[in-house]
Each structure stands twice: as structure tokens, then as C-alpha cells.
């Protein structure tokens, strides 16, 4: 296991990290490590794979069938 030191971390950022760690029942170090892992996973997304997934989903939509505007569906649901 490696150690990481973050110099010059402003007080507000550290305080926010500390509060989030408390809410999640973790130490500040565990919370920081989890946030770093999540960030790296997000950055590791392959743009080619994302486009392929979007095309796969698009292929499930029937051709020639008019789709209802989602804003109208949301409004209708909220008005109930």
C-alpha cells in the first residue's frame, strides 16, 4: 500500500472531505482514496466504447415510430 500526501489542501476542501467521510462512516483517508478511485474510473472511460453503447441503445428504438418529447411526459407526470 502506498502513501499519498497532499500539501496545501485548503481548509474548506478538507472540512468538506471530513464531513463526507463522517456521513459515509469512513476515515478521511478512506473517503479520499474512494474519491480518487471513482475519479480514475470515470477518466478511464473509453470514448469508442461509449459511442458503441449509445449506438446499441439507439438500435433498440423502433425505426419510423414517432417518439414523444420527454419534456411533455415529465410535465404530464408532474401534473398528476
Rosetta constraint file for C-alpha pairs under 8 A:
AtomPair CA 9 CA 13 HARMONIC 6.80 0.50
AtomPair CA 9 CA 14 HARMONIC 6.68 0.50
AtomPair CA 10 CA 14 HARMONIC 6.43 0.50
AtomPair CA 11 CA 15 HARMONIC 5.99 0.50
AtomPair CA 12 CA 16 HARMONIC 6.11 0.50
AtomPair CA 13 CA 17 HARMONIC 6.17 0.50
AtomPair CA 14 CA 18 HARMONIC 6.04 0.50
AtomPair CA 15 CA 19 HARMONIC 6.18 0.50
AtomPair CA 16 CA 20 HARMONIC 6.14 0.50
AtomPair CA 17 CA 21 HARMONIC 6.07 0.50
AtomPair CA 17 CA 28 HARMONIC 6.56 0.50
AtomPair CA 17 CA 31 HARMONIC 7.29 0.50
AtomPair CA 17 CA 32 HARMONIC 7.27 0.50
AtomPair CA 18 CA 22 HARMONIC 6.23 0.50
AtomPair CA 18 CA 27 HARMONIC 7.82 0.50
AtomPair CA 18 CA 28 HARMONIC 5.50 0.50
AtomPair CA 19 CA 23 HARMONIC 6.28 0.50
AtomPair CA 20 CA 24 HARMONIC 6.23 0.50
AtomPair CA 20 CA 31 HARMONIC 7.56 0.50
AtomPair CA 21 CA 25 HARMONIC 5.97 0.50
AtomPair CA 21 CA 26 HARMONIC 4.92 0.50
AtomPair CA 21 CA 27 HARMONIC 5.79 0.50
AtomPair CA 21 CA 28 HARMONIC 5.46 0.50
AtomPair CA 21 CA 30 HARMONIC 7.73 0.50
AtomPair CA 21 CA 31 HARMONIC 5.37 0.50
AtomPair CA 22 CA 26 HARMONIC 6.01 0.50
AtomPair CA 22 CA 27 HARMONIC 7.20 0.50
AtomPair CA 22 CA 28 HARMONIC 7.97 0.50
AtomPair CA 26 CA 30 HARMONIC 5.93 0.50
AtomPair CA 26 CA 31 HARMONIC 6.11 0.50
AtomPair CA 27 CA 31 HARMONIC 6.20 0.50
AtomPair CA 28 CA 32 HARMONIC 6.09 0.50
AtomPair CA 29 CA 33 HARMONIC 6.13 0.50
AtomPair CA 30 CA 34 HARMONIC 6.16 0.50
AtomPair CA 31 CA 35 HARMONIC 6.20 0.50
AtomPair CA 32 CA 36 HARMONIC 6.19 0.50
AtomPair CA 33 CA 37 HARMONIC 6.21 0.50
AtomPair CA 34 CA 38 HARMONIC 6.17 0.50
AtomPair CA 35 CA 39 HARMONIC 6.12 0.50
AtomPair CA 36 CA 40 HARMONIC 6.18 0.50
AtomPair CA 37 CA 41 HARMONIC 6.22 0.50
AtomPair CA 38 CA 42 HARMONIC 6.29 0.50
AtomPair CA 39 CA 43 HARMONIC 6.25 0.50
AtomPair CA 40 CA 44 HARMONIC 6.05 0.50
AtomPair CA 41 CA 45 HARMONIC 6.82 0.50
AtomPair CA 45 CA 49 HARMONIC 7.66 0.50
AtomPair CA 45 CA 50 HARMONIC 7.44 0.50
AtomPair CA 46 CA 50 HARMONIC 6.32 0.50
AtomPair CA 47 CA 51 HARMONIC 6.24 0.50
AtomPair CA 48 CA 52 HARMONIC 6.22 0.50
AtomPair CA 49 CA 53 HARMONIC 6.15 0.50
AtomPair CA 50 CA 54 HARMONIC 6.21 0.50
AtomPair CA 51 CA 55 HARMONIC 6.19 0.50
AtomPair CA 52 CA 56 HARMONIC 6.15 0.50
AtomPair CA 53 CA 57 HARMONIC 6.29 0.50
AtomPair CA 54 CA 58 HARMONIC 6.10 0.50
AtomPair CA 55 CA 59 HARMONIC 6.09 0.50
AtomPair CA 56 CA 60 HARMONIC 6.88 0.50
AtomPair CA 57 CA 61 HARMONIC 7.20 0.50
AtomPair CA 68 CA 72 HARMONIC 7.34 0.50
AtomPair CA 68 CA 73 HARMONIC 7.37 0.50
AtomPair CA 69 CA 73 HARMONIC 6.75 0.50
AtomPair CA 70 CA 74 HARMONIC 6.16 0.50
AtomPair CA 71 CA 75 HARMONIC 6.15 0.50
AtomPair CA 72 CA 76 HARMONIC 6.09 0.50
AtomPair CA 73 CA 77 HARMONIC 6.17 0.50
AtomPair CA 74 CA 78 HARMONIC 6.15 0.50
AtomPair CA 75 CA 79 HARMONIC 6.11 0.50
AtomPair CA 76 CA 80 HARMONIC 6.68 0.50
